[in-house]
Amino acid sequence: MPVSYKKLWKLLIDREMKKKDLIKAAGISQSSVTKLGRNENINTEILIRICHALRCDIGDIMEIVEEPRSSLTDPPEAAEEDDDLED
């Protein structure tokens, strides 16, 4: 499942912090911040460091985003079950 770090960027704005401030406070690398900016997977240890530095919980900096369902990716049985629900 894809994740979004929009909450992290909003939190930094609210605290008037820049990415370089986060790098210094959390002791993380620029490449980790780049991955966060691209909503890529990142090591849990990095997320914990960020949470400690910002004194927040994991849910304050990230969220799981549901992928839109597509009949092309759903198995045929699932599509048929969805059709049954509409009746």
N, C-alpha and C positions, 0 to 999 in steps of 0.2 A: 504494500500500500504506500502511496506517496505521502510525503510529509510536507508541511509548510512551516517556514520559520518567520512568517510575517509578524507574529506576536513578538519575536525577539527584536525586530527592527523598530516596531512601535514602542517597545519598552525602552530601547536606547534613545529614541527621540524624546520620550517623556522625561528621561533622566538627563537629557542634554549631553549624551555621550556619542562619540564617534566610533567608528569601527576600530581605529587605532587605540582608542581608550579601552575598548573591550579586549583587544589583543594583549595589552599590558596588564589589565586587571585580572584576566583569567589565565594568563600565561599560555596562550594558544598561538598557533602560527597563522600567518596570512593565508596560507593555503586552506586552512580549516574555515576561515571566514569566507573565502571564495566558495567553498563547497556549500556553506550555509546559504550564501547568496543565490546559489543555483538550486536550492532545495534538494541537494544530493544527500545520500546516506553519509552519516558521520559517526565516528566512534562514540560510544556512550560516555567514556571518560571525558571527552571534550565537552559534552553537554553538561555533565556534572560540574566540571570546572566553571563553566559559564554560570550555572545556577548558583554555585557558591559565591562567585564574584559579584553577582547581581542580587544575591540574597533572595532568591525566588525559587519556585517549584518548576519542574519540567513542563508542566502544562501552561506555564506563563510565557514560555519561549517557543513552543512548537505545538502543532496539532496535526492529527492524521486527517488527510483529505481523501474523501471517497472518489474513486474514478467513475466517470459517467459510464453507465451500462450501455453496451452496444450489442445488437443482435449478432454482429459478426464475431464477437468474442465469447458470447454466452453459449453454453452447450444447448443443443436443440430442445432437450427436456426442460431446461429452465425457461426458455422462451414460451413453450407450450403451457407451463404452469402459470406464467404471467398472464397469458390470454384467458385462462380459466378464471382468474381473479376478477377480470373485468365483467364477466357475465352476471 
